[in-house]
C-alpha cells in the first residue's frame, strides 16, 4: 500500500510511546501562549496523560483476536472490520482493520488520517486510542466499549427500553465530547459523522465519540472546509454540507440535533418511508407539543424539565441555516442551565423563519439510498461501529 511506505509515516510510528500531548506543553511544562485556549475549560478539556498509544505487532493482534476469528467480529462497515481481542494480561480491546478488499488509496489515506486525528484527543467522552499496527495491513486499537453503541441499545427491540436518566446522561456526555473536539482540543476537529452508532458506551453508560474516519482538522484561520465528494450518513447531513460541501463546527451541531431527537423519540434518523427524523420533528417542535416527541416506551417516566431543555436544544441545532444554529458551548448552556431558558435570545427574525422552510425538502434526495449506512457520492463508506 502506497501510503504506508513513506519515510514520514515510518517516523510517525517509530514514536512508540510518545504522548501527543507533549506537543501541547511548552518546555517549562505549562501551556504555550498559542495554546492557552485549549486549557480554558477544565471540566471539558482534560490535560494530556501519559503513557499513550503504542505500536503493536501483527502477531500480538493476531493472537489476541484468535486469528481474527469470525466469532470475534463485532462490527463491519464499508471499508473496515472491528474485532474484539484480549491481551495476555486479560485486558480486552477492539481492533479496527482495513479490509483487504478496500485497496482504494483514498480510503487508506483516510484510515491513516484517523490515526493522526484521534492521536491528539484526550477526553473522557471520546474513545481513546490504545495503539496501531502497520504490519500486514492497517489496524487501530481502541478500548473495548462493553455496552456497544447507543444505536444498538436504543433500537434493539429484544432489549428493555433505555430509561430517561441514561438517555439524558448520554446526551450531556456526547455534547461535552463534541464541545471538546471543537474548542478544547489541540486543533479544531470536525467529526462529520456524529450519529448513534458512532457513540459507544462504557460499563456505566458514559458516552464516547468514536470513528474519526471522516474527521477534518479546521485551522484556526479558516472559517470552513469546502469538501467533495459529500460523505457522511443520510438523515444527519446539514443542508449547507449536503448541497454545497461546506463543513464547519455547525455541521456537527446539526447532526447532534438529530442525535438528540433520536434519544428523545427512540426513532431512527430515517424511517421506512424515507422520512427524516428532523423533518418529522420540526413541526412538532414549532408547535411546542414536545410530549409528542417522547418515545412511547418511556410512558411518562421522564423528567419534564430535562425534556424541555433537550428538545429546545435539538430545535436550535437542526435549523437549516447554520448562522442561526448555536455553537456546542451554547448547546451545553441550554442543556445544563438552571432556571428559566431565554427563548427570546434564540428567536429568528420573521424573514429568516420564512426562508428556513425553503430548505426542508432537501431530504427528498435521500430516498434513493439506504440511510442506515454512511455513504459518499458515489462511494459507500459505512460506519464500523
Order of alpha helices (4+ residues) and beta strands (2+ residues): alpha-beta-alpha-beta-beta-beta-alpha-beta-beta-alpha-alpha-beta-beta-beta-beta-beta-beta-alpha-beta-alpha-alpha-alpha-alpha-alpha-beta
